[in-house]
């Protein structure tokens, strides 16, 4: 069994910073790409950033230059450093891992963490 556990959300003023973490626990698996998504009330879940197993990154235009995704393969953990936060960044943030286990590749999702940016 593989589980993803997120941490690091909270309330911050506009212009502030937060760092999200998401760690995978379990055994007998390997992680391919990792990503962060967000979903605001009444909106669809959108990609924020993703990072490949080789370290290549991709960002939504709305967060380029402000957010940084990174990973620690030894810890099966992905991070999202969020700087210069804006009220429009307010959403529930979810991590997603593409995990290979027992010959199959599947997507696993974290439970979500609330990020609220006040103006």
C-alpha atoms as one frame of an Amber mdcrd trajectory, in Angstrom:
protein
   0.000   0.000   0.000   1.265   3.482  -0.868   0.069   6.638   0.857   0.824
  10.287   0.189   0.802  12.721   3.085   0.853  16.461   2.515   1.845  19.226
   4.892   2.638  22.923   4.925  -0.589  24.690   3.992  -2.012  27.579   5.948
  -2.997  31.226   5.991  -0.572  33.867   4.745  -0.761  37.497   3.705  -0.288
  38.538   0.102   3.402  38.723  -0.735   4.255  36.017   1.765   5.649  32.521
   1.309   4.681  28.954   2.099   6.370  25.620   1.481   4.318  22.518   0.808
   5.634  18.986   1.216   4.265  15.645   0.101   5.827  12.347   1.093   5.044
   8.836  -0.084   5.158   5.960   2.377   5.024   2.231   1.806   7.327  -0.288
   0.206   8.092  -1.916  -3.118   7.485   1.057  -5.334   9.337   3.603  -7.451
   8.233   7.134  -8.275   8.199   8.570 -11.770   6.996  12.134 -12.165   5.518
  14.198  -9.346   3.193  17.146  -9.505   1.198  19.733  -7.626  -2.345  20.685
  -8.553  -4.818  23.119  -7.057  -8.545  23.506  -6.944 -10.355  26.685  -5.977
 -14.035  26.603  -4.940 -16.274  26.064  -7.944 -13.356  25.505 -10.293 -11.640
  22.503 -11.811  -8.403  21.046 -10.518  -5.483  22.515 -12.465  -1.819  21.667
 -12.769   0.479  24.029 -10.886   3.872  22.403 -11.407   5.399  19.043 -12.193
   8.834  17.492 -12.051  10.079  14.439 -13.908  12.200  11.646 -12.485  15.154
  13.319 -14.169  14.431  16.692 -12.625  12.834  18.509 -15.571  10.179  20.950
 -14.445   7.056  22.489 -15.901   4.934  25.316 -14.446   1.588  26.901 -15.049
   2.017  30.378 -16.521   0.294  31.916 -13.512   3.009  30.720 -11.096   6.165
  30.956 -13.204   8.854  32.911 -11.425   7.060  32.660  -8.066   6.771  28.915
  -7.339   9.536  26.307  -7.358   9.015  22.553  -7.404  11.742  20.198  -6.215
  12.078  16.584  -5.167  14.131  14.426  -2.817  14.223  10.951  -4.331  15.797
   9.390  -1.249  12.813  10.538   0.803  10.163  10.052  -1.913   9.148  13.638
  -1.255   8.164  16.566  -3.429   8.179  20.197  -2.355   6.509  23.331  -3.618
   8.092  26.596  -2.539   5.560  29.368  -3.048   6.786  32.952  -2.916   5.108
  36.286  -3.665   1.747  34.706  -2.983  -1.390  36.375  -4.313  -5.017  36.076
  -3.190  -5.762  34.222  -6.427  -3.415  31.447  -5.285  -5.995  30.525  -2.642
  -7.049  26.917  -3.206  -6.720  23.367  -1.961  -3.395  22.026  -3.169  -2.977
  18.350  -4.046   0.160  16.383  -4.814   0.170  13.596  -7.381   2.778  10.883
  -7.837   3.072   8.528 -10.783   4.098   5.319  -9.026   5.251   2.015 -10.413
   4.469  -0.937  -8.170   4.185  -4.666  -8.901   4.575  -4.048 -12.624   1.842
  -1.425 -12.858   1.989   2.366 -13.030  -0.755   4.372 -11.329  -1.421   7.882
 -10.115  -1.636   8.453  -6.374  -3.036  11.634  -4.838  -2.503  13.377  -1.532
  -5.361  14.355   0.729  -5.096  18.051  -0.100  -3.931  20.992   1.963  -5.627
  24.386   2.147  -3.671  27.481   1.154  -5.354  30.797   1.879  -3.799  34.109
   0.862  -5.336  37.223   2.367  -5.168  40.610   0.677
